[in-house]
Amino acid sequence: MKVAVLTDSQSCIPGHLAEGLGITVLPYSLQLDDHVYRDGIDITAEEFYNMLPTLSQPASTSAIPPGAFKEAFERLAEGAQAILVITIARTMSATYANARLAAETFSGVPVEVVDSGTAAIAQGLVVLEVAEAASRGRQLRECLELAYDLLRKAELFAYISTFEYLKKSGRVNAVTAFAGDALSIKPVFRFKDGNALLLSRKRSPAAAHRFIAARLAAYGRERGALRAAVFHANARDNAEELSALISAKVALRGEMMVTEFTPVMGCHTGPGVVGAAFL
């Protein structure tokens, strides 16, 4: 049984890796002033972050509609005997619900839809491992069980560099935003089970990097070698610094991936986000 793997564009999987493993990536729509762009197709993450400060209105996104999933299922069913979909956490988007709706009305081949409970490259790492398993001939049930096992292990830690865009999006009040920007505070979050939890407040990127690297090192001592990736929103130098710090402290499975943070979330967080995800 050939299992096709499908995910959404905020998973931050580099294009060459998705293509090499045959992963289908459906794009979100980005509303930037009067124009609508398909994430990763009409606009890159770098182009998005460069454009963000010039916009007259806050950027926004649209969930992937059921019809887009249905069309993808029909294409994939021509060459696969089953389809496994892994989406962003249902708390963050209607994309999971839309994928479920499309699967319920599709009878071509069996389709399983998984709420990752996470996002960005934490989700992407799971998708990559599941696609690798599918390429080795694993059956749908095996791929599904692997996905759930990996998602229990998946972790994401990140910090934001500015409160400006969170304030514009209404996700943080003006007083908090002003205080955070005035003090140059870098709040460090953990994203797990569909929720963001504030872990610490750091005064510099370097301090935030040390905090995140220490977290990965603690998990590494417990679990052994980790598969990890670093992501950034137009902040490659900081990402490279964090990557080097983690690589020096943590035993890794494979190479450390450095990828760009999804514009789907960058609409709300703005540029400067840096973090790490791992399994």
C-alpha positions in Angstrom: 0.0 0.0 0.0 1.4 3.4 -1.0 0.6 6.1 1.6 0.6 9.7 0.4 1.4 12.3 3.0 -0.2 15.7 2.9 0.4 18.8 5.2 -0.1 22.5 5.2 2.4 25.2 4.3 3.0 26.6 7.8 4.8 23.4 8.6 8.0 25.1 7.4 9.3 22.1 5.5 11.9 23.3 2.9 10.7 22.7 -0.6 13.5 20.4 -1.7 12.8 18.0 1.3 9.0 18.0 0.6 9.7 17.3 -3.1 12.2 14.6 -2.4 9.8 12.7 -0.1 6.7 13.3 -2.2 5.0 15.3 0.5 2.0 17.4 -0.8 2.0 20.8 0.9 -1.2 22.9 0.6 -0.7 26.6 0.9 -2.5 29.1 3.2 -3.8 32.3 1.7 -2.1 35.5 2.9 -4.0 38.8 2.7 -1.5 41.6 2.4 -3.3 44.9 1.8 -5.2 44.5 -1.5 -3.5 41.4 -2.6 -3.9 37.7 -1.8 -0.8 35.4 -2.0 -0.5 31.7 -1.7 2.0 31.0 1.0 5.2 29.5 -0.4 4.0 29.8 -4.0 3.3 33.4 -4.8 5.5 34.7 -2.0 8.4 33.4 0.0 8.8 33.8 3.8 11.7 36.3 3.2 9.6 38.4 0.8 6.7 38.4 3.3 8.8 39.6 6.3 10.4 42.3 4.1 7.0 43.5 3.0 5.3 43.3 6.5 6.5 46.7 7.8 5.3 48.5 4.6 1.7 47.3 4.8 -1.1 49.8 5.5 -3.3 47.1 7.1 -2.4 44.2 9.4 -1.7 41.0 7.5 -4.1 38.2 7.8 -4.5 34.6 6.7 -7.2 32.2 5.6 -7.6 28.6 6.5 -7.2 26.0 3.8 -10.7 25.3 2.6 -12.3 21.9 2.3 -12.4 22.1 -1.5 -8.6 22.4 -1.7 -8.2 19.3 0.4 -10.8 17.4 -1.8 -8.9 18.4 -5.0 -5.6 17.2 -3.4 -7.2 13.9 -2.4 -8.5 13.3 -5.9 -5.0 13.9 -7.4 -3.2 11.8 -4.8 -5.7 8.9 -5.1 -4.5 8.4 -8.7 -1.2 7.0 -7.4 -1.8 6.1 -3.8 -3.9 3.6 -1.9 -4.2 5.8 1.3 -3.7 9.4 2.4 -2.5 10.7 5.7 -3.0 14.4 6.5 -1.2 16.1 9.3 -2.4 19.7 10.1 -1.6 22.6 12.4 -3.2 22.4 15.8 -7.0 22.8 15.7 -6.7 25.6 18.3 -4.8 27.7 15.8 -6.8 27.3 12.6 -9.9 25.9 11.0 -7.7 23.9 8.7 -7.9 20.7 10.6 -11.8 20.9 10.6 -11.8 21.6 6.9 -9.5 18.6 6.2 -11.8 16.4 8.3 -14.8 17.6 6.4 -13.2 16.9 3.0 -12.1 13.4 4.2 -15.6 12.6 5.3 -17.0 13.3 1.9 -14.2 11.5 -0.1 -14.5 7.9 -0.9 -11.7 7.3 -3.4 -9.2 5.9 -0.9 -8.9 5.8 2.9 -8.0 9.2 4.4 -6.8 9.8 8.0 -6.6 13.4 9.3 -4.3 14.1 12.3 -4.4 17.3 14.4 -0.7 17.8 15.2 -1.4 19.8 18.4 1.6 21.8 17.3 2.8 24.0 14.5 5.7 25.2 12.3 8.7 23.0 12.0 7.7 20.9 15.1 4.9 19.7 12.9 7.2 19.6 9.9 9.7 17.2 11.6 6.9 14.8 12.3 5.7 15.0 8.7 9.2 14.4 7.4 9.6 11.2 9.6 6.2 9.9 8.6 6.9 10.5 4.9 10.2 8.7 5.3 8.4 5.7 6.8 5.8 5.8 4.0 8.6 5.8 1.4 9.9 2.6 3.0 6.5 0.9 2.4 4.9 1.4 5.8 1.1 0.8 5.8 -1.4 3.5 6.7 -2.0 2.2 10.2 1.7 2.1 10.9 2.2 5.6 9.6 -0.7 6.8 11.7 0.6 5.2 14.8 4.1 6.6 14.1 2.6 10.1 13.7 0.8 10.0 17.1 4.0 8.7 18.8 6.1 11.4 17.3 3.6 14.1 18.1 3.7 13.1 21.8 7.4 13.8 21.7 7.4 17.0 19.5 8.4 20.2 21.3 8.7 23.8 20.2 10.4 26.7 22.0 10.7 30.2 20.6 11.0 33.9 21.5 9.5 37.0 19.9 11.4 40.2 19.3 8.7 42.7 19.1 5.2 43.2 20.5 4.1 45.5 17.6 2.4 42.9 15.5 0.8 41.1 18.4 -0.7 44.4 19.5 -2.0 45.1 16.0 -3.6 41.6 15.8 -5.3 42.2 19.2 -3.5 39.2 20.8 -1.8 41.3 23.5 -2.9 44.5 25.2 -1.3 47.9 24.5 0.2 48.2 28.0 1.9 44.8 27.8 3.2 45.5 24.3 4.6 48.9 25.3 6.3 47.5 28.4 7.8 44.6 26.5 9.1 46.8 23.7 10.4 49.5 26.0 12.4 47.0 28.0 13.5 45.0 24.9 12.1 41.9 26.6 12.2 38.6 24.7 9.4 36.4 26.0 10.2 32.7 25.5 7.3 30.4 24.8 6.7 26.6 24.7 4.0 25.5 22.2 2.5 22.2 23.1 -1.0 20.6 22.8 -2.3 23.5 20.9 -1.4 26.1 23.5 1.4 28.6 24.0 2.9 28.8 27.5 5.2 31.7 28.6 8.3 30.2 30.2 10.6 33.1 30.7 11.4 36.7 29.8 14.9 37.4 28.6 16.6 40.8 28.0 18.6 39.7 24.9 18.5 37.2 22.0 21.7 35.7 23.4 20.0 35.0 26.8 17.0 33.5 25.0 19.3 31.3 23.0 21.0 30.0 26.1 17.6 29.3 27.7 16.3 27.4 24.7 19.5 25.4 24.2 19.5 24.4 27.9 15.9 23.1 27.4 17.0 21.0 24.5 20.0 19.7 26.4 17.8 18.6 29.3 15.5 16.7 26.9 18.6 15.2 25.3 19.9 13.9 28.6 16.5 12.2 29.1 15.8 10.9 25.6 19.2 10.5 23.9 19.9 12.0 20.5 17.2 14.4 19.2 16.1 15.3 15.7 16.0 19.1 15.8 15.5 22.2 13.7 15.9 25.9 14.2 13.6 28.4 12.6 13.6 32.2 12.2 11.5 35.1 10.9 14.0 37.1 8.9 16.7 36.7 11.6 19.1 34.2 10.1 22.1 35.4 12.1 20.3 34.7 15.4 19.1 31.4 14.1 22.6 30.4 13.2 23.8 31.4 16.6 21.1 29.3 18.3 21.8 26.4 16.0 25.5 26.4 16.8 24.7 26.6 20.5 22.4 23.6 20.4 24.8 21.6 18.2 27.5 22.1 20.9 25.3 21.0 23.7 23.0 18.3 22.3 23.5 14.9 20.6 21.6 15.1 17.3 20.0 12.6 14.9 21.1 13.8 11.5 21.9 17.4 10.5 20.5 20.4 12.3 18.0 22.1 9.9 17.6 25.9 9.8 14.4 27.0 8.2 12.2 30.0 7.9 9.3 30.7 10.3 5.9 30.5 8.6 4.3 33.7 7.5 1.0 32.2 8.7 2.1 32.9 12.3 4.4 35.7 11.3 1.4 37.8 10.5 0.8 38.0 14.3 4.4 37.8 15.7 6.2 39.9 13.1 9.9 39.5 12.2 12.6 38.5 14.6 11.1 35.2 15.9 13.7 32.6 16.6 13.2 29.1 18.0 13.9 25.4 17.9 11.8 22.3 17.6 12.7 18.7 18.1 11.5 15.1 18.5 
